[in-house]
């Protein structure tokens, strides 16, 4: 059997994800190799994502390579993907979800920068050090995510938010060099890179609803490539696949994209699916949110129903603004 060609971005985190897929395929009896692809987003590190086209800039070149047949699979952070796959492509597998929460990271020189254990359910309250460390301080927080900024402005009205680009290591260096006073990052990325000791504390889902797909690794294939679809099927995690479908359907139904102040988070409990979503104005003053339950057998119906509930209360207008 020829080795499946896996396309990935070249960052340390992207390669960790691609190699995890390769290892899972090897365990299932399928050989593979990882090929790196430079994307527009990787090449434009000094500009905010919103200025160069949003998070789609991290996947376009990889999609093109997959459609051309230069690679057989594409591995992505699921949160970077558009809610609807391009024509000719589909998600063939989703690996088990890592902790979906956002986390605060303080510089090593900060007296509050003592790592707190990241344990418990995603809905757990923020660690007690949250108030002591940040509340009331006019702290400069580095994040390029409109979703994070909009939600955290409600909790930290005195904070200032600065866009920050670069891979995880680059952002941590900028933090420790004093360019910003705190970072907000995805818990999953820090765990995967062995940097969990830099997590000061996790942010509960109730305080900052994660990006759709956050913490999940998605494997894309050509929709007509029956062999690739068959070979990646054994590495799929059913619960992760269901929650990703639900969260993406919320985004798709609202007509939103990756760089909008929209959070969506789903959980599977047996045959039941629960989803919560939140849309926030950029200044954090207007919030439209809701949660529903549905069937894990039809996550798209549940996500679409939740999106319609939000839309009926003005979510589409808020996103457009």
Secondary structure, DSSP 8 states (H G I E B T S, - for coil): ---EEEEE-SSHHHHHHHHHHHHHHHHTT--EEEEE---HHHH-TTS-HHHHTGGGGGTHHHHHHHHHTS-SEEEEEGGGS-SS--TTEEEEEE-------EEEEE-TTSTT-------S-TTS---THHHHHHTT---EEE---HHHHHHHHHH-TT-EEE---S-HHHHHHHHHTTS-SEEEEEHHHHHHTT-GGG--EEE-TTTS---TTTT-EEEEEETT-HHHHHHHGGG--HHHHHHHHHHHHHHHHHT--TTSSEEEEEEEETTEEEEEEEEE-TTS--EEEEEEEEETT-HHHHHHHHHHHHHHTTHHHHHH-
